[in-house]
Amino acid sequence: MSQALRNRSFWLVASAMGLGGLGSQAVIVHQIPFMEDSLGFSTQAASLVAMAMPMVSLAGRLGLGWLADYADKRKVLAGSYVLLGVGTLLFAVIQSGWQVILFLAVFSPGWGGSIAVRPAFQADYFGLRAFGGIQGLMFTVASVGSFAGPILAGAVYDAVGSYRPGFLIVGLASLMAVPVILMARRPQAEPAKALGAATV
């Protein structure tokens, strides 16, 4: 864990996760009131869309997860963030009910793919010796974005009476995860400094 914390790639990956969380969590938390307020959906119809989101995300979890076994996991993860960011931007600008289908087709696989690919990517870059601890550290850093996204979208709604500007902001932030994750390079293994030295 201490080696991971000293490595630039750890912070790039965790930051990319946080940027992706800005968009995904803002949409997940506010999707029902947004569809009711901006699209005129009933609570029941909006809830069906919310239920469909994790179901459609299976396409990304399975499809991008499979692809990551054969392609560069970093690029596959970057692709999932592209879908996530573009899907969030689509959600911000949709005007009618049928366009929700397009949003689901783009956002949900990106969201699901990022969940499936990231642990495999982490294992490739940081190994399995401290996998759980490193994952916990990454999620701790990334949780800043996951907390901030819904708060920001809600604050924008309170200020201007619409979720759309907030979704545009977090959607653009999610797209920033793409260059950040592409900057991450596989860490070089550090030689043991002393035989039998204790590791964290």
Backbone torsions as a table, in degrees:
resi	resn	phi	psi	omega
1	MET	NA	-41.0	-179.4
2	SER	-65.2	-35.4	176.3
3	GLN	-64.3	-42.3	179.8
4	ALA	-62.2	-42.8	-178.2
5	LEU	-64.4	-26.5	179.4
6	ARG	-85.7	-3.7	-174.3
7	ASN	-99.9	134.3	-179.0
8	ARG	-59.2	-36.4	-177.0
9	SER	-64.8	-33.2	177.1
10	PHE	-58.2	-47.0	-176.6
11	TRP	-71.6	-31.4	176.1
12	LEU	-67.3	-45.0	-179.9
13	VAL	-64.9	-45.5	179.4
14	ALA	-62.9	-38.5	178.2
15	SER	-66.2	-40.8	177.3
16	ALA	-61.9	-41.3	176.4
17	MET	-60.5	-42.4	179.7
18	GLY	-64.6	-41.2	178.3
19	LEU	-65.3	-41.4	175.9
20	GLY	-62.9	-38.0	178.7
21	GLY	-65.6	-28.5	176.3
22	LEU	-54.6	-48.0	-178.1
23	GLY	-77.0	-48.8	-173.5
24	SER	-63.2	-45.1	-177.4
25	GLN	-72.3	-32.2	175.8
26	ALA	-62.6	-43.2	179.1
27	VAL	-66.5	-46.8	-176.6
28	ILE	-60.9	-42.3	-176.9
29	VAL	-73.1	-39.4	-170.5
30	HIS	-106.2	4.6	-173.6
31	GLN	-61.8	-41.2	-176.9
32	ILE	-68.2	-51.2	177.4
33	PRO	-62.5	-32.4	177.6
34	PHE	-63.9	-46.7	-178.9
35	MET	-67.1	-33.2	176.3
36	GLU	-69.9	-43.9	-173.7
37	ASP	-77.1	-44.0	-171.2
38	SER	-98.9	-26.3	-176.2
39	LEU	-112.3	-5.8	178.6
40	GLY	74.8	19.8	178.7
41	PHE	-71.0	147.8	168.7
42	SER	-74.2	163.7	178.4
43	THR	-59.6	-37.5	-179.1
44	GLN	-66.7	-43.7	-179.7
45	ALA	-65.8	-41.9	178.6
46	ALA	-64.5	-36.4	178.8
47	SER	-66.7	-33.8	176.6
48	LEU	-64.7	-39.5	176.9
49	VAL	-63.7	-43.5	179.0
50	ALA	-62.0	-35.7	178.2
51	MET	-71.3	-34.4	-179.1
52	ALA	-70.1	-27.4	-174.9
53	MET	-57.4	-53.5	178.8
54	PRO	-65.8	-28.5	178.1
55	MET	-67.7	-45.1	179.0
56	VAL	-68.7	-28.5	179.7
57	SER	-62.9	-18.2	177.5
58	LEU	-59.8	-30.2	178.0
59	ALA	-61.7	-40.3	177.8
60	GLY	-74.2	-40.7	-179.6
61	ARG	-60.9	-45.4	-178.3
62	LEU	-80.6	-47.9	-175.1
63	GLY	-67.8	-51.7	-179.5
64	LEU	-72.6	-31.2	174.8
65	GLY	-62.8	-42.5	176.6
66	TRP	-64.8	-44.0	-178.7
67	LEU	-60.8	-35.1	-178.3
68	ALA	-65.6	-18.8	176.4
69	ASP	-73.7	-18.1	-174.4
70	TYR	-120.1	-16.6	-176.9
71	ALA	-119.4	171.7	177.1
72	ASP	-61.4	114.8	-175.7
73	LYS	-61.2	-33.1	178.8
74	ARG	-61.9	-42.9	-180.0
75	LYS	-71.5	-35.7	177.1
76	VAL	-65.1	-42.6	178.5
77	LEU	-64.9	-40.0	176.1
78	ALA	-60.6	-40.6	177.8
79	GLY	-62.6	-37.0	178.4
80	SER	-66.2	-35.0	177.6
81	TYR	-71.4	-31.1	173.3
82	VAL	-60.4	-49.8	179.6
83	LEU	-61.3	-42.4	-179.5
84	LEU	-62.1	-47.6	-179.6
85	GLY	-66.8	-45.9	179.4
86	VAL	-63.5	-40.1	178.3
87	GLY	-62.2	-39.1	177.3
88	THR	-65.1	-41.2	177.6
89	LEU	-64.9	-39.0	176.4
90	LEU	-61.4	-41.3	179.6
91	PHE	-61.1	-33.8	-178.1
92	ALA	-68.6	-26.3	-171.3
93	VAL	-113.5	-3.2	-178.8
94	ILE	-63.5	145.5	-176.0
95	GLN	-120.0	-16.3	-177.3
96	SER	-139.7	164.7	-173.0
97	GLY	-62.0	-39.3	-176.4
98	TRP	-64.8	-25.9	-179.6
99	GLN	-69.4	-16.0	175.7
100	VAL	-62.0	-32.0	178.7
101	ILE	-62.3	-42.7	178.1
102	LEU	-62.8	-42.8	177.4
103	PHE	-58.0	-47.5	-179.6
104	LEU	-62.1	-38.3	-177.4
105	ALA	-68.7	-24.1	-178.8
106	VAL	-99.4	-51.5	-173.9
107	PHE	-67.5	-48.1	-170.5
108	SER	-63.7	-45.2	176.2
109	PRO	-62.9	-35.0	177.2
110	GLY	-65.2	-43.1	177.7
111	TRP	-63.1	-48.9	180.0
112	GLY	-64.5	-40.3	-179.7
113	GLY	-64.4	-39.1	179.4
114	SER	-64.0	-34.4	179.1
115	ILE	-69.7	-39.8	-175.5
116	ALA	-77.7	-38.9	-171.9
117	VAL	-81.8	-33.7	-172.2
118	ARG	-58.1	-43.3	178.4
119	PRO	-62.7	-38.3	178.2
120	ALA	-66.4	-39.7	176.8
121	PHE	-61.8	-43.8	178.6
122	GLN	-60.8	-42.7	-179.9
123	ALA	-62.9	-39.7	177.6
124	ASP	-63.0	-39.5	-173.3
125	TYR	-86.2	-36.3	-171.7
126	PHE	-120.9	1.9	176.7
127	GLY	75.7	-173.9	-174.6
128	LEU	-109.2	-8.0	-172.7
129	ARG	-60.4	-41.8	179.1
130	ALA	-124.4	39.1	-172.5
131	PHE	-56.3	-50.0	-176.8
132	GLY	-63.6	-43.1	-179.8
133	GLY	-66.0	-42.8	179.2
134	ILE	-65.2	-40.5	177.9
135	GLN	-61.7	-42.3	177.9
136	GLY	-61.6	-41.0	177.7
137	LEU	-64.0	-42.5	179.9
138	MET	-61.7	-45.3	-179.8
139	PHE	-66.4	-31.1	177.3
140	THR	-64.5	-45.0	177.6
141	VAL	-66.1	-45.9	-176.1
142	ALA	-67.5	-23.4	-177.7
143	SER	-63.6	-20.1	176.0
144	VAL	-58.7	-45.6	178.1
145	GLY	-68.0	-40.5	-179.2
146	SER	-63.3	-34.9	176.7
147	PHE	-76.4	-39.7	-173.3
148	ALA	-71.4	-33.9	-176.2
149	GLY	-58.2	-56.1	178.9
150	PRO	-61.9	-37.8	179.6
151	ILE	-64.3	-43.5	179.5
152	LEU	-63.4	-46.4	-179.9
153	ALA	-62.3	-39.6	178.2
154	GLY	-67.6	-39.0	178.9
155	ALA	-65.8	-39.3	177.7
156	VAL	-64.6	-40.5	177.6
157	TYR	-61.9	-43.5	179.2
158	ASP	-62.7	-32.5	-176.4
159	ALA	-80.9	-40.0	-172.6
160	VAL	-119.7	-5.1	177.7
161	GLY	79.1	18.2	180.0
162	SER	-149.8	143.5	175.4
163	TYR	-82.1	-17.1	-170.5
164	ARG	-59.0	-48.9	179.3
165	PRO	-60.7	-37.7	178.7
166	GLY	-64.5	-41.6	178.1
167	PHE	-66.3	-35.4	176.3
168	LEU	-62.7	-42.4	-179.2
169	ILE	-64.0	-50.0	-176.9
170	VAL	-72.5	-26.8	175.5
171	GLY	-66.4	-43.1	176.7
172	LEU	-65.3	-38.5	177.2
173	ALA	-63.0	-39.4	178.6
174	SER	-63.3	-37.7	177.7
175	LEU	-65.3	-27.3	177.4
176	MET	-65.5	-17.9	176.7
177	ALA	-64.9	-24.0	-177.1
178	VAL	-65.4	-57.3	178.3
179	PRO	-64.5	-30.0	-179.9
180	VAL	-65.3	-46.4	-179.1
181	ILE	-69.6	-31.3	179.2
182	LEU	-71.4	-20.7	177.0
183	MET	-78.1	-16.0	-178.6
184	ALA	-71.9	128.4	178.0
185	ARG	-113.6	148.0	-179.5
186	ARG	-58.9	124.0	-179.4
187	PRO	-65.0	148.5	173.4
188	GLN	-86.1	137.9	-179.8
189	ALA	-64.0	137.3	177.7
190	GLU	-90.2	130.4	178.5
191	PRO	-67.7	147.6	177.1
192	ALA	-63.8	133.4	-178.1
193	LYS	-80.4	-25.8	178.8
194	ALA	-153.5	138.6	-179.3
195	LEU	-60.2	127.2	178.4
196	GLY	77.9	12.8	-179.6
197	ALA	-65.9	143.3	179.6
198	ALA	-70.4	140.8	177.3
199	THR	-119.1	153.1	-179.0
200	VAL	-88.7	NA	NA
